[in-house]
Amino acid sequence: MKKTALTKSESEVMYLLWHTDRALSAAEMVALSPQKTWKDSYVHLMVNSLLKKRMITPAGFVKTFRNYARTFAPVSYTHLRAHET
């Protein structure tokens, strides 16, 4: 299996997703990281990068004030192993 290198910020987003009991939207990731100075645009870049690296997957949608936001969840190890062939 090919190893995927993560940046420090990507690792922090993954840690947040692993230790939350549900999928999160980008705005929720920012809200749950008050010690970080991440801007919404930066979180979106990290989310896109993690999607490209197949570390996270879209998990659904959550209702926000005016619209819906996509939620993301970490890809499970068994899911990664299934794509190994």
HUBEL-V907448 format. One record per backbone hydrogen bond with DSSP energy under -1.0 kcal/mol. CO is the residue of the C=O (numbers start at 1). NH is the residue of the N-H. Records with the same first field share a line. If there is no record, write none. Layout:
BEGIN
CO->NH  NH
END
This chain:
BEGIN
7->11
8->12
9->13
10->14
11->15
12->16
13->17
14->18
15->19
17->20
24->72
25->29
26->30
27->31
28->32
30->33
33->36
39->43
40->44
41->45
42->46
43->47
44->48
45->49
46->50
47->51
48->52
49->53
50->55
51->54
55->75
57->73
60->71
62->69
67->64
69->62
71->59
72->24
73->57
76->80
77->81
78->82
81->84
END
